[in-house]
Amino acid sequence: MQNSLYDLIGIGIGPSNLSLAALSHNIPDFRSLFLDSKPHFQWHQGLSLPGARIQVSPLKDLVSLVDPTNPYSFVNYLSKQRRLYSYITANLASVSRQEFENYYQWVARALASLQFNAQVDQVDYDEAAGCFHVQSRGRQQSARHLVVGTGQSPRIPPCCESNTSPRVFHASEFAYRTLDPSWRNIVLVGGGQTAAELFLHLMNESPAKRLNVSWVTRRRNLLPMDDSAFVNEYFYPQYSEYFFGLNADLKSELLDDQRLTSDGISADLLQSIYQRLYEHKAMAGDVAQPLILPSTELSGIVACAQGLTIELCHGYTNQTHVMQADAVILCTGYEYRMPRFLDSLVEQMEVQDNVPLVNRDYSVRWKDPRRAQKLYLQNAARRCRGVADPNLSLAAWRSAVILNAVLGREAFQVEDRSTMVSWRYPDQGGAASATALFAASNQPMEGFANVNAA
């Protein structure tokens, strides 16, 4: 289909655009293409640790929450693998990350609209033709609309940005790195689920490899993810719609307040770590006890003959501490960065702190509002849409919102009424009638004096 006009081209094939492809595969006369530079579908392969589990329900898959009869659901995947009965009997509290990646790969192999080994080099907007041109490996593909779902990039602490030592790397590379057998002192930096998984993994390996593992986090303690019932409503479509309408300052405050609803550590993992620490202390006493340093920030790092010299700073006392390390693994999360292939379009977007602002349908806000062709962003609307945006919880719903906008009709039902919390006041006839009702309620009742009359 080279040089033909698609209805939609998706750039990047992660869970978000894979959801979009799975939902759109059977829409009549809808022509879509999804491009990715990777040779095949991959999802967090650098962190495929034994025992690592996803932190959301498997029903929050690619399609189920908006299209439960879609053949690319997780339940249908289990059925096709002939594991549905045993899955139910296993009564798993959560699904392993590896199994969910296997599910994603099963979907990716089935969809003809996906094209891998297709590095996108540049995107241009053709105003005369009213479409986008996508340059990929010397070929040009064109579409009325684009959806960019390239995911987020590893966040690197400022003191490590210029460090080129192979001993310092982000956790996303862990599975591709081989720790030198001579390395003994390993330092983990970060306070979320990834740091916890790596800490337990390295502790389990430490007796054989004689590792000394230290865990540094700016958080005041190892804090659990808040997965309680009402907090989970932050991951509902209704809350996302409510959050979108709030002012920017309040949004920023809420994002800080709600951080542990998605960036905490699973309670069962914390319990496993504590039990492992207890066993270590019981068997080894105080010899080489793993070190956990909360309220501590990595403030400096220098390569030296012995490996690495790192400087730590306590967040409450401002005391500094210097220690030696053989390797530092950065479990410092991810952040959105504008893909380079969008450089030619950045000046036409409304941008805040290097992140494009989006409309309610996840399309970029153009400086020229008359432009009909839209560029949609996946996983880049946390500031506009709330804490759930980079999470898997609303992936299917967000894809359905985008497809409805592209199609100009409600191909998928996206309105949800299952919330138990009223984020807005119930509609009682609008603001004018509510004001009148309030004024009427302040009139003195018959037989009573108006206490305000004096």
ZAMARGU-4260 file (C-alpha; in steps of 0.2 Angstrom, whole numbers, plus 5000, padded with zeros to 4 digits):
<rodrens>
0) 5000/5000/5000 | 5015/5011/4997 | 5010/5030/4994 | 4992/5026/4997 | 4981/5037/5009
5) 4977/5028/5025 | 4963/5034/5037 | 4976/5033/5051 | 4994/5029/5053 | 5000/5024/5071
10) 5018/5026/5075 | 5025/5015/5089 | 5018/4998/5093 | 5017/4997/5112 | 5001/4992/5122
15) 4992/5008/5118 | 4994/5007/5099 | 4992/4988/5099 | 4975/4992/5108 | 4970/5004/5094
20) 4975/4991/5081 | 4965/4977/5089 | 4949/4988/5091 | 4950/4995/5073 | 4954/4978/5064
25) 4936/4975/5060 | 4929/4992/5056 | 4922/4991/5038 | 4932/5001/5025 | 4944/5008/5038
30) 4962/5008/5032 | 4976/5009/5045 | 4994/5005/5047 | 5005/5004/5062 | 5024/5006/5061
35) 5038/5002/5074 | 5057/5001/5073 | 5058/4985/5083 | 5059/4968/5074 | 5044/4962/5084
40) 5033/4966/5098 | 5042/4969/5114 | 5035/4976/5131 | 5047/4979/5146 | 5058/4965/5140
45) 5073/4972/5150 | 5063/4969/5166 | 5056/4952/5163 | 5061/4946/5180 | 5055/4929/5187
50) 5040/4932/5197 | 5037/4950/5191 | 5018/4953/5190 | 5007/4967/5183 | 4998/4978/5195
55) 4981/4979/5186 | 4967/4967/5183 | 4970/4957/5167 | 4953/4962/5161 | 4961/4979/5158
60) 4968/4971/5142 | 4968/4979/5125 | 4950/4978/5121 | 4938/4971/5135 | 4933/4987/5144
65) 4925/4994/5128 | 4923/4979/5117 | 4921/4963/5128 | 4917/4952/5113 | 4932/4957/5103
70) 4943/4941/5098 | 4959/4950/5105 | 4954/4949/5123 | 4964/4941/5137 | 4950/4929/5141
75) 4950/4923/5122 | 4969/4922/5123 | 4968/4910/5137 | 4954/4900/5128 | 4965/4899/5113
80) 4979/4893/5123 | 4968/4880/5131 | 4972/4887/5149 | 4955/4895/5153 | 4950/4882/5166
85) 4967/4880/5174 | 4968/4899/5175 | 4952/4900/5185 | 4957/4886/5196 | 4974/4894/5200
90) 4965/4909/5207 | 4979/4921/5204 | 4979/4937/5213 | 4988/4945/5198 | 4995/4940/5181
95) 5014/4938/5178 | 5022/4951/5167 | 5028/4938/5156 | 5011/4930/5153 | 5004/4947/5149
100) 5018/4950/5136 | 5014/4933/5128 | 4996/4939/5126 | 5002/4955/5118 | 5013/4945/5106
105) 4999/4934/5102 | 4988/4949/5097 | 5003/4957/5087 | 5006/4941/5077 | 4987/4941/5072
110) 4986/4959/5066 | 4990/4962/5047 | 4990/4981/5050 | 5007/4980/5060 | 5023/4983/5052
115) 5039/4980/5062 | 5057/4985/5057 | 5050/5001/5051 | 5060/5016/5058 | 5050/5032/5056
120) 5062/5046/5052 | 5051/5061/5049 | 5033/5067/5049 | 5027/5082/5038 | 5010/5090/5037
125) 5004/5093/5019 | 4992/5107/5020 | 4987/5107/5002 | 4983/5088/5002 | 4976/5089/5020
130) 4986/5074/5026 | 5002/5069/5035 | 5017/5061/5026 | 5027/5048/5036 | 5045/5044/5030
135) 5050/5027/5035 | 5066/5018/5028 | 5065/5028/5012 | 5047/5025/5009 | 5033/5038/5011
140) 5016/5033/5018 | 5002/5046/5020 | 4987/5047/5031 | 4973/5059/5036 | 4977/5056/5055
145) 4991/5051/5065 | 4992/5042/5082 | 5009/5043/5090 | 5012/5030/5104 | 5030/5028/5106
150) 5030/5026/5124 | 5040/5035/5138 | 5059/5036/5140 | 5069/5032/5155 | 5071/5046/5167
155) 5089/5049/5172 | 5094/5059/5188 | 5104/5075/5183 | 5120/5069/5192 | 5120/5054/5180
160) 5116/5062/5163 | 5134/5064/5158 | 5140/5048/5165 | 5146/5036/5152 | 5152/5022/5163
165) 5145/5005/5159 | 5143/5002/5178 | 5128/5015/5178 | 5112/5010/5169 | 5094/5012/5169
170) 5083/4997/5176 | 5075/4995/5158 | 5092/4988/5152 | 5094/4975/5167 | 5090/4960/5157
175) 5102/4965/5143 | 5116/4968/5155 | 5128/4955/5163 | 5134/4960/5180 | 5153/4957/5181
180) 5157/4942/5192 | 5169/4953/5202 | 5156/4966/5206 | 5150/4964/5224 | 5142/4981/5229
185) 5126/4985/5220 | 5116/5001/5223 | 5098/5003/5217 | 5091/5020/5216 | 5072/5023/5216
190) 5057/5019/5227 | 5044/5010/5216 | 5039/4993/5210 | 5054/4991/5199 | 5067/4994/5212
195) 5057/4982/5224 | 5057/4968/5211 | 5076/4971/5207 | 5080/4972/5226 | 5072/4955/5229
200) 5079/4947/5214 | 5097/4953/5219 | 5094/4947/5237 | 5089/4930/5231 | 5105/4929/5220
205) 5117/4937/5234 | 5121/4921/5243 | 5129/4913/5227 | 5136/4929/5221 | 5141/4937/5237
210) 5132/4953/5233 | 5130/4967/5245 | 5114/4976/5239 | 5110/4994/5245 | 5093/5002/5241
215) 5092/5022/5240 | 5076/5031/5239 | 5070/5049/5241 | 5054/5042/5248 | 5052/5043/5267
220) 5050/5024/5267 | 5046/5009/5256 | 5028/5014/5253 | 5014/5002/5246 | 5003/5006/5231
225) 4986/5012/5237 | 4975/5000/5228 | 4959/5003/5239 | 4942/5003/5231 | 4938/5022/5230
230) 4956/5026/5225 | 4954/5015/5211 | 4940/5026/5204 | 4955/5038/5198 | 4957/5025/5185
235) 4939/5026/5178 | 4934/5036/5162 | 4922/5047/5172 | 4937/5053/5183 | 4948/5056/5168
240) 4934/5067/5161 | 4932/5076/5177 | 4951/5079/5179 | 4952/5086/5161 | 4941/5101/5166
245) 4951/5106/5181 | 4963/5121/5181 | 4982/5117/5179 | 4987/5121/5196 | 4975/5110/5204
250) 4979/5096/5192 | 4997/5097/5197 | 4993/5096/5216 | 4982/5081/5213 | 4995/5072/5203
255) 5007/5074/5217 | 4994/5068/5230 | 4989/5053/5220 | 5006/5047/5216 | 5006/5031/5226
260) 4990/5025/5217 | 5001/5020/5202 | 5019/5022/5208 | 5019/5012/5225 | 5025/4995/5228
265) 5013/4980/5228 | 5009/4975/5246 | 5013/4956/5244 | 5030/4961/5236 | 5034/4972/5251
270) 5029/4957/5263 | 5041/4945/5252 | 5055/4957/5254 | 5053/4959/5273 | 5052/4940/5275
275) 5068/4938/5264 | 5077/4951/5275 | 5071/4942/5291 | 5078/4926/5284 | 5094/4934/5279
280) 5096/4942/5297 | 5092/4925/5305 | 5105/4915/5295 | 5119/4928/5293 | 5116/4939/5308
285) 5122/4957/5305 | 5135/4952/5292 | 5133/4960/5275 | 5115/4965/5279 | 5107/4973/5264
290) 5106/4992/5266 | 5089/5002/5264 | 5091/5021/5265 | 5075/5030/5264 | 5074/5050/5262
295) 5090/5049/5253 | 5095/5056/5236 | 5109/5051/5224 | 5118/5068/5222 | 5134/5064/5214
300) 5143/5049/5205 | 5161/5048/5199 | 5170/5033/5191 | 5186/5029/5200 | 5199/5015/5199
305) 5189/5004/5212 | 5173/5006/5202 | 5161/5021/5207 | 5161/5033/5221 | 5144/5040/5225
310) 5138/5054/5235 | 5121/5053/5245 | 5112/5067/5253 | 5099/5064/5267 | 5083/5074/5263
315) 5079/5079/5281 | 5096/5082/5288 | 5105/5087/5273 | 5120/5076/5279 | 5130/5069/5265
320) 5138/5052/5264 | 5150/5044/5252 | 5151/5026/5248 | 5159/5014/5235 | 5149/5004/5222
325) 5153/4992/5208 | 5137/4996/5199 | 5122/5008/5201 | 5105/5003/5194 | 5093/5018/5191
330) 5075/5012/5195 | 5070/5030/5192 | 5055/5028/5181 | 5050/5036/5164 | 5045/5052/5157
335) 5037/5058/5140 | 5049/5065/5127 | 5044/5072/5111 | 5050/5060/5097 | 5062/5068/5085
340) 5052/5064/5070 | 5039/5077/5075 | 5052/5091/5075 | 5044/5099/5059 | 5027/5100/5068
345) 5032/5106/5086 | 5031/5124/5081 | 5013/5122/5076 | 5008/5114/5093 | 5003/5121/5110
350) 5017/5115/5121 | 5020/5116/5140 | 5036/5111/5148 | 5041/5102/5132 | 5025/5091/5132
355) 5011/5095/5119 | 4994/5100/5127 | 4980/5089/5121 | 4961/5091/5118 | 4948/5080/5126
360) 4949/5067/5112 | 4968/5066/5115 | 4973/5076/5099 | 4986/5089/5100 | 4981/5107/5102
365) 4986/5115/5086 | 4990/5134/5087 | 4979/5135/5071 | 4962/5128/5077 | 4956/5127/5059
370) 4966/5112/5055 | 4955/5097/5053 | 4968/5083/5052 | 4973/5078/5069 | 4988/5070/5078
375) 4984/5060/5093 | 4995/5056/5107 | 4995/5040/5118 | 5003/5040/5135 | 5007/5059/5135
380) 4992/5067/5143 | 4996/5064/5162 | 4995/5083/5165 | 4979/5085/5155 | 4970/5068/5159
385) 4977/5062/5176 | 4987/5049/5185 | 4979/5035/5175 | 4986/5041/5158 | 5002/5031/5157
390) 4994/5016/5166 | 4986/5001/5157 | 4969/5004/5165 | 4962/5016/5152 | 4972/5010/5137
395) 4956/5002/5128 | 4945/5017/5133 | 4957/5030/5126 | 4959/5020/5110 | 4940/5020/5108
400) 4939/5038/5111 | 4952/5041/5098 | 4944/5030/5085 | 4927/5038/5088 | 4935/5055/5085
405) 4944/5049/5069 | 4928/5040/5063 | 4916/5055/5067 | 4904/5043/5075 | 4902/5032/5091
410) 4909/5016/5085 | 4912/5011/5103 | 4903/5016/5119 | 4915/5026/5129 | 4903/5033/5142
415) 4904/5024/5159 | 4892/5025/5173 | 4899/5012/5185 | 4907/5025/5197 | 4902/5026/5215
420) 4908/5043/5217 | 4900/5059/5211 | 4915/5069/5205 | 4903/5083/5200 | 4887/5089/5208
425) 4872/5080/5201 | 4864/5090/5187 | 4848/5099/5194 | 4844/5110/5179 | 4860/5120/5177
430) 4868/5134/5186 | 4854/5147/5184 | 4841/5136/5192 | 4853/5130/5206 | 4856/5149/5210
435) 4837/5152/5210 | 4834/5137/5221 | 4848/5143/5233 | 4840/5161/5234 | 4823/5154/5237
440) 4829/5143/5251 | 4836/5159/5260 | 4819/5167/5260 | 4811/5168/5278 | 4799/5154/5281
445) 4781/5159/5286 | 4779/5162/5304 | 4798/5165/5307 | 4806/5182/5309 | 4820/5186/5296
450) 4835/5186/5308 | 4845/5195/5295 | 4833/5209/5294 | 4841/5219/5307
</rodrens>
